[in-house]
Amino acid sequence: MQINQITLGTMNRDFLSASLDAKPSRLNQIVKNITEHFRKIIVYMKASSLRLFSIITRLTTRPRVESGYETDAERRENFNLNRKLPKRKLRLVYFVIVIILIVGAYALLRRSAAKALARKTNLKISDTRIQNVPTVVIGKDFDFDAINVDKKKVRIKFALVQAERKSQIKVKGEERSISGDQDYLLLRIELTNDTTEKLAFATVDYVRLKADDDKLFAPDFHNGNVVIDPLSVRKDLLAFVVNKSGKSFMLSVGELSGEKQVVEVKF
């Protein structure tokens, strides 16, 4: 069965290292987001203050006397009011600004705390899964032929990195679980292209699972023909359905029409 993508249901050690290396960039993004939130709050407060000041000014400004003159008592009253109005306006504006600051800061802190908690929870779950994945380092290297755009053979390095036992894998973005007395034997492979041209390689044709009666089984899940970019390493995956009780597996590695090398994997 061919699939476009096989990924772990949980992170492996290589992917954990990549995640840890990416932490500074996530931290920079968090700081950038917080700074942007504060900037928006300040802009909002300035605009609100100006609008409030304009409204307060219209509401508190005493209308001019229509008759064209004032009595002495009115003049004294207006004089006292005009002296007190600026302080009243400022106090009201300050009060509104303080309220806006408190509400904005509270909302921002709650949002940041929720994001931090979510990140912490996800990391904890991932760490637990990593610890529970049985893994065996294989570390076997081979040289095989890939095909370039002109359909000519080009030598590449084929590294059988490690094997894992899993009850769940991801196929085409969907989690696929296996139950009963079976689980998945997952093989991690690295293909190294030292040339300056793109190459195609069918990983599935180079590995077989050897049964006790010498029967050979092809991978149940694979990526078909994969493209290896110039001067790069391409990670690939193969998955076999095996019995949970099995602790030792024999892999036959080699070209279809060439010599094979048997690699034993013990858990």
C-alpha positions as CSV (number, residue, x, y, z in Angstrom):
1,M,0.0,0.0,0.0
2,Q,1.5,3.4,-1.0
3,I,1.0,6.5,1.0
4,N,2.1,10.1,0.7
5,Q,3.4,10.4,4.2
6,I,4.1,8.3,7.2
7,T,4.8,10.1,10.5
8,L,5.0,9.0,14.1
9,G,2.0,9.2,16.3
10,T,4.6,10.6,18.7
11,M,7.8,12.5,18.3
12,N,11.1,10.7,18.0
13,R,14.5,11.9,19.5
14,D,15.6,13.5,16.2
15,F,12.4,15.5,16.0
16,L,12.6,16.4,19.7
17,S,16.1,17.9,19.1
18,A,14.6,19.9,16.2
19,S,11.9,21.2,18.5
20,L,14.3,22.2,21.2
21,D,16.5,24.0,18.6
22,A,13.4,26.0,17.5
23,K,12.6,27.2,21.1
24,P,14.5,30.6,20.7
25,S,12.4,31.4,17.6
26,R,9.2,30.7,19.5
27,L,10.3,32.8,22.4
28,N,11.1,35.7,20.1
29,Q,7.7,35.3,18.5
30,I,6.0,35.4,22.0
31,V,7.9,38.6,22.9
32,K,7.0,40.1,19.6
33,N,3.3,39.3,20.1
34,I,3.3,40.8,23.7
35,T,5.0,44.0,22.4
36,E,2.4,44.3,19.6
37,H,-0.4,43.9,22.1
38,F,1.0,46.7,24.4
39,R,1.4,48.9,21.3
40,K,-2.2,48.4,20.3
41,I,-3.4,49.1,23.9
42,I,-1.4,52.4,24.0
43,V,-2.8,53.5,20.6
44,Y,-6.3,52.6,21.8
45,M,-5.9,54.5,25.1
46,K,-4.6,57.6,23.2
47,A,-7.6,57.6,20.9
48,S,-10.0,57.0,23.7
49,S,-8.5,59.7,25.8
50,L,-8.8,62.3,23.0
51,R,-12.4,61.3,22.4
52,L,-13.3,61.4,26.1
53,F,-11.5,64.8,26.5
54,S,-13.6,66.2,23.6
55,I,-16.8,64.9,25.1
56,I,-16.0,66.1,28.6
57,T,-15.1,69.6,27.2
58,R,-18.4,69.9,25.4
59,L,-20.4,68.7,28.5
60,T,-18.6,70.8,31.1
61,T,-18.1,74.1,29.2
62,R,-20.6,76.7,30.6
63,P,-22.6,78.4,27.9
64,R,-22.1,82.1,27.3
65,V,-24.7,84.5,28.7
66,E,-27.2,85.2,25.9
67,S,-28.1,88.7,27.2
68,G,-24.5,89.9,26.5
69,Y,-23.7,90.8,30.0
70,E,-23.3,89.1,33.4
71,T,-24.2,90.2,36.9
72,D,-21.4,90.4,39.5
73,A,-22.7,87.2,41.2
74,E,-22.7,85.3,37.8
75,R,-19.2,86.6,37.0
76,R,-17.9,85.3,40.3
77,E,-19.6,81.9,39.8
78,N,-18.3,81.6,36.3
79,F,-14.8,82.6,37.4
80,N,-14.7,79.9,40.1
81,L,-16.1,77.2,37.7
82,N,-13.6,78.0,35.1
83,R,-10.7,77.6,37.5
84,K,-12.0,74.2,38.7
85,L,-13.0,72.7,35.3
86,P,-9.5,71.7,34.1
87,K,-8.8,69.7,37.3
88,R,-12.1,67.9,37.0
89,K,-11.4,67.1,33.4
90,L,-7.9,65.8,34.1
91,R,-9.1,63.6,37.0
92,L,-11.8,62.0,34.9
93,V,-9.4,61.4,32.0
94,Y,-6.8,59.9,34.4
95,F,-9.4,57.7,35.9
96,V,-10.6,56.4,32.5
97,I,-7.0,55.8,31.4
98,V,-6.2,53.8,34.6
99,I,-9.3,51.7,34.0
100,I,-8.3,51.0,30.4
101,L,-4.8,50.0,31.5
102,I,-6.1,47.6,34.1
103,V,-8.6,45.9,31.8
104,G,-6.0,45.7,28.9
105,A,-3.3,44.3,31.1
106,Y,-5.6,41.8,32.7
107,A,-6.8,40.5,29.3
108,L,-3.2,40.3,28.0
109,L,-1.9,38.4,31.0
110,R,-4.8,35.9,30.8
111,R,-4.1,35.3,27.2
112,S,-0.4,34.9,27.7
113,A,-0.9,32.5,30.6
114,A,-3.3,30.4,28.6
115,K,-0.8,30.0,25.7
116,A,2.1,29.2,28.1
117,L,0.0,26.5,29.8
118,A,-1.0,25.0,26.5
119,R,2.7,24.8,25.4
120,K,3.7,23.3,28.7
121,T,1.0,20.6,28.5
122,N,1.9,19.6,25.0
123,L,5.6,19.3,25.8
124,K,4.8,17.1,28.8
125,I,2.6,14.7,26.8
126,S,5.3,14.5,24.0
127,D,8.1,13.7,26.5
128,T,6.0,10.9,28.0
129,R,5.4,9.4,24.6
130,I,9.1,9.5,23.7
131,Q,10.0,7.7,26.8
132,N,7.5,4.9,26.1
133,V,8.6,4.2,22.5
134,P,10.9,1.1,22.4
135,T,13.8,2.0,20.1
136,V,16.8,0.1,18.8
137,V,19.7,1.8,17.1
138,I,20.7,-0.1,13.9
139,G,23.4,2.2,12.3
140,K,23.9,0.2,9.1
141,D,25.1,2.0,5.9
142,F,24.8,0.8,2.3
143,D,25.4,2.2,-1.2
144,F,22.6,1.9,-3.7
145,D,21.7,3.3,-7.1
146,A,19.1,6.1,-7.5
147,I,17.8,7.5,-10.8
148,N,18.3,11.0,-12.1
149,V,16.1,13.0,-14.5
150,D,17.8,11.3,-17.5
151,K,17.0,7.8,-16.0
152,K,20.7,7.2,-15.3
153,K,21.9,5.4,-12.2
154,V,23.6,7.6,-9.5
155,R,25.1,6.2,-6.3
156,I,23.6,7.3,-3.0
157,K,24.2,6.4,0.7
158,F,21.4,4.4,2.3
159,A,21.5,4.5,6.2
160,L,19.3,2.2,8.3
161,V,19.2,4.4,11.3
162,Q,16.9,2.8,13.9
163,A,13.8,0.7,14.5
164,E,10.8,1.5,16.8
165,R,7.8,-0.5,18.1
166,K,4.6,1.5,17.9
167,S,0.9,0.9,18.3
168,Q,0.0,4.0,16.3
169,I,1.3,5.7,13.2
170,K,0.1,8.6,11.1
171,V,-1.0,7.9,7.5
172,K,-1.9,10.8,5.2
173,G,-2.4,13.0,8.3
174,E,-4.7,10.6,10.1
175,E,-3.8,8.6,13.1
176,R,-3.9,4.8,12.5
177,S,-3.9,2.5,15.5
178,I,-3.5,-1.2,15.7
179,S,-5.0,-3.4,18.4
180,G,-4.9,-7.0,19.5
181,D,-1.7,-9.0,19.4
182,Q,-0.1,-6.8,16.7
183,D,1.8,-3.6,16.5
184,Y,4.0,-1.7,14.0
185,L,7.7,-2.1,13.4
186,L,8.8,1.3,12.2
187,L,12.2,1.7,10.4
188,R,13.8,5.1,10.1
189,I,16.0,5.5,7.0
190,E,18.3,8.4,5.7
191,L,19.1,8.8,2.0
192,T,22.1,11.0,1.3
193,N,22.5,12.6,-2.1
194,D,26.0,14.1,-2.6
195,T,25.4,15.2,-6.2
196,T,24.1,18.5,-7.5
197,E,21.0,17.0,-9.2
198,K,17.7,15.7,-8.0
199,L,17.4,11.9,-7.6
200,A,14.5,9.5,-7.3
201,F,14.7,6.4,-5.1
202,A,12.2,3.6,-4.1
203,T,13.1,2.8,-0.5
204,V,10.4,0.1,-0.4
205,D,12.3,-2.1,-2.9
206,Y,15.4,-2.4,-0.7
207,V,14.1,-3.8,2.6
208,R,12.2,-7.0,3.4
209,L,11.1,-8.6,6.7
210,K,12.3,-12.2,6.9
211,A,10.0,-14.7,8.6
212,D,11.0,-17.8,10.5
213,D,10.1,-19.9,7.4
214,D,12.3,-17.7,5.2
215,K,9.4,-16.0,3.6
216,L,10.0,-12.3,2.7
217,F,7.4,-9.6,3.4
218,A,7.4,-6.1,1.9
219,P,6.6,-3.1,4.1
220,D,2.9,-2.6,4.8
221,F,3.3,1.2,4.6
222,H,5.8,3.2,2.6
223,N,6.2,6.4,0.6
224,G,6.8,4.9,-2.8
225,N,9.3,6.7,-4.9
226,V,10.9,9.6,-3.0
227,V,12.8,12.6,-4.3
228,I,16.2,13.4,-2.8
229,D,17.2,17.1,-3.4
230,P,20.7,17.9,-4.4
231,L,23.4,17.9,-1.7
232,S,20.9,16.9,1.0
233,V,19.7,14.1,3.3
234,R,16.2,12.8,2.9
235,K,14.5,11.0,5.8
236,D,12.2,8.2,4.9
237,L,10.0,5.6,6.8
238,L,8.9,2.0,6.4
239,A,6.4,0.2,8.5
240,F,5.7,-3.5,9.0
241,V,2.8,-5.0,10.9
242,V,4.3,-7.5,13.3
243,N,3.3,-9.6,16.4
244,K,3.6,-7.8,19.7
245,S,5.3,-10.9,21.2
246,G,8.1,-10.7,18.8
247,K,11.4,-9.5,20.2
248,S,13.8,-10.2,17.3
249,F,13.4,-9.4,13.6
250,M,15.5,-10.3,10.6
251,L,15.7,-7.7,7.8
252,S,16.9,-8.5,4.3
253,V,18.5,-5.4,2.8
254,G,19.7,-5.1,-0.7
255,E,18.8,-4.5,-4.4
256,L,16.0,-6.6,-5.8
257,S,18.4,-8.4,-8.2
258,G,21.5,-8.1,-6.2
259,E,23.1,-9.5,-3.0
260,K,21.2,-9.2,0.2
261,Q,22.5,-8.5,3.7
262,V,20.6,-9.8,6.7
263,V,20.3,-7.3,9.6
264,E,19.0,-8.5,13.0
265,V,17.0,-6.2,15.1
266,K,16.5,-7.1,18.8
267,F,14.2,-5.3,21.3
